Amino acid sequence: MSSEPLPSSEACERNKHPILPILSGALTKPALVLEIGAGTGQHAVHFSAHMPWLEWQPTDRPEYLDGLRARVRQEGPPNLRPPLELDVRSKAWPVSAVDAVFSANTLHIMSWPEVEDCLQGVGRVLVPGGLLVVYGPFRFEGRYTSDSNAQFDVYLRSRDPASGIRDFEAVDELAAAEGLRPVANHAMPANNQLLIWRRASL
């Protein structure tokens, strides 16, 4: 029987390698990790395979689930859970308590109200002491980190005016409202950042 054709992202294939050592350094103990916007599943498979002490829960919107499920079936290790449907706008997320939340290249695709919903949802499910890890392009103090990011932002907004590269300070304000404080900001290849927030312990 032939394998199902799998969706693929060149960006995921490139960035999964530099993300892994930082992620594995932050998530050193057994934990349940919720991935928001798992997309093609390349990150989910790679990270769960290299961090077998984690339980990895991929999620995405309905239109992306078929391809995501196919990859998890074909390539997923035992600690990679079957994908769940998650729209960040929903007030009822399919998990109730997780030790960490990971999301890559999603906040600049969401509208700002969706970013707000996403951070509020993280606040509902992330346990005290838990981590929020976000990968993607950001602006800092209103400035892009590169000319290419400025051009990328123009492209994003031309395609969907509600999308766009987010200001770190605005996202950090949303995180702070959920009891999260920034603990790391890693510069990554292709002018991206890997940002980590920790929720205060009880």
C-alpha positions in Angstrom: 0.0 0.0 0.0 1.4 3.4 -1.0 1.8 6.1 1.6 -0.5 9.1 1.5 1.1 12.2 -0.1 2.0 14.6 2.7 1.9 18.4 2.7 5.3 20.0 3.1 6.8 23.4 4.1 10.3 24.3 3.1 10.4 26.9 5.9 9.5 24.2 8.5 12.1 21.9 7.1 14.7 24.6 7.5 13.8 26.1 10.8 13.1 22.9 12.7 16.8 22.3 13.1 17.8 25.6 14.8 14.6 25.6 16.9 15.2 22.1 18.4 18.3 22.8 20.6 16.6 25.8 22.2 13.4 24.0 22.7 15.0 21.0 24.2 17.0 23.2 26.5 13.8 24.9 27.7 11.7 21.7 28.0 14.0 19.4 29.9 11.4 17.5 32.0 8.4 15.3 31.1 5.6 17.6 30.0 2.5 17.9 27.8 3.1 20.4 25.0 0.3 21.9 23.0 1.2 23.0 19.5 -1.1 25.7 18.0 -1.2 25.7 14.2 0.8 22.5 13.6 0.2 22.8 9.9 2.1 20.1 7.9 3.2 18.4 11.1 6.9 18.6 10.3 7.7 20.4 13.6 5.5 18.0 15.6 7.2 14.9 14.2 10.7 16.3 14.5 10.4 17.7 18.0 8.6 14.8 19.5 11.0 12.3 18.0 14.0 14.2 19.4 12.4 14.8 22.8 10.8 11.5 23.8 10.3 12.7 27.4 7.5 15.0 26.1 3.9 14.3 25.1 3.3 16.4 22.0 -0.3 17.5 21.2 -0.6 19.0 17.7 -3.7 21.0 16.8 -4.9 23.1 13.9 -8.0 24.4 12.2 -10.3 21.9 10.3 -9.0 22.6 6.9 -5.4 21.5 7.8 -6.2 18.4 9.8 -6.3 15.8 7.0 -2.7 16.4 6.0 -1.6 16.8 9.6 -3.2 13.5 10.6 -1.6 11.7 7.6 1.9 12.8 8.6 1.3 11.8 12.3 0.1 8.4 11.1 3.0 7.9 8.8 5.9 9.4 10.7 4.8 10.1 14.3 6.7 8.5 17.3 4.7 7.1 20.2 4.7 10.3 22.2 3.1 12.3 19.4 -0.6 12.4 20.0 -3.3 12.3 17.3 -4.1 15.9 16.1 -7.0 17.8 17.6 -9.1 20.5 16.0 -8.4 24.0 17.5 -9.6 27.3 16.4 -8.1 29.9 18.7 -11.3 32.0 18.5 -13.1 29.3 20.4 -13.7 29.6 24.1 -13.6 25.9 24.5 -10.2 24.5 23.6 -9.8 20.7 23.3 -7.3 20.5 26.2 -7.7 21.8 29.7 -4.2 21.9 31.2 -0.8 21.8 29.5 2.8 22.4 30.7 3.9 24.3 27.6 2.5 25.8 24.4 4.4 26.1 21.2 3.5 27.9 18.0 5.5 28.8 14.9 4.7 31.3 12.2 1.1 31.9 13.3 0.7 35.3 15.0 1.5 37.2 11.8 -1.1 35.2 9.9 -3.8 35.7 12.5 -5.8 38.9 12.8 -5.1 40.9 15.9 -8.4 39.9 17.5 -7.4 36.3 16.9 -4.0 37.0 18.5 -5.9 38.3 21.5 -8.1 35.2 21.6 -5.0 33.0 21.3 -3.2 34.5 24.3 -6.4 34.4 26.4 -6.7 30.7 25.5 -3.1 30.1 26.5 -4.0 31.7 29.8 -6.8 29.3 30.3 -4.8 26.1 29.6 -1.2 26.8 30.7 -0.4 25.6 34.2 1.5 27.7 36.7 5.2 27.6 35.8 4.4 26.6 32.2 6.1 28.0 29.1 4.8 29.7 26.0 7.2 29.4 23.1 6.5 31.4 19.9 8.6 31.4 16.7 8.3 33.9 13.9 9.1 37.5 12.8 8.4 40.4 15.2 9.0 44.1 15.4 10.7 45.7 18.4 9.9 49.2 19.5 8.1 49.7 16.2 11.1 48.7 14.1 11.6 45.7 11.8 14.6 43.5 12.4 15.5 43.6 8.7 14.5 45.1 5.4 13.2 41.7 4.2 10.8 41.6 7.2 9.5 45.0 6.3 8.9 43.8 2.7 7.3 40.6 4.1 4.9 42.7 6.2 3.8 44.6 3.1 3.2 41.4 1.3 1.2 40.0 4.3 -1.0 43.0 4.5 -1.6 43.2 0.8 -2.8 39.6 0.9 -4.9 40.1 4.1 -5.1 43.5 5.7 -5.9 41.9 9.1 -2.6 40.0 9.1 1.0 41.4 9.6 4.2 41.2 11.6 3.3 41.9 15.3 5.0 44.2 17.7 6.6 42.3 20.5 5.5 44.9 23.1 1.8 44.4 22.1 2.1 40.6 22.3 4.0 40.9 25.6 1.2 43.1 27.0 -1.3 40.3 26.2 0.9 37.7 27.7 1.4 39.8 30.9 -2.4 40.0 31.3 -2.3 36.1 31.5 0.4 36.1 34.1 3.3 35.4 31.7 6.6 37.2 31.7 9.3 37.0 29.0 12.3 34.9 29.9 14.2 34.5 26.6 14.5 36.1 23.2 16.6 34.2 20.7 17.5 35.6 17.3 17.0 32.9 14.7 17.9 32.5 11.0 16.0 34.3 8.3 15.3 37.3 10.7 13.0 35.4 13.0 12.8 35.2 16.8 12.2 32.4 19.3 10.4 34.1 22.2 9.7 32.3 25.5 7.4 33.4 28.3 6.9 31.7 31.7 3.8 31.7 33.7 4.2 32.6 37.3 4.2 29.7 39.7 1.6 29.6 42.5 
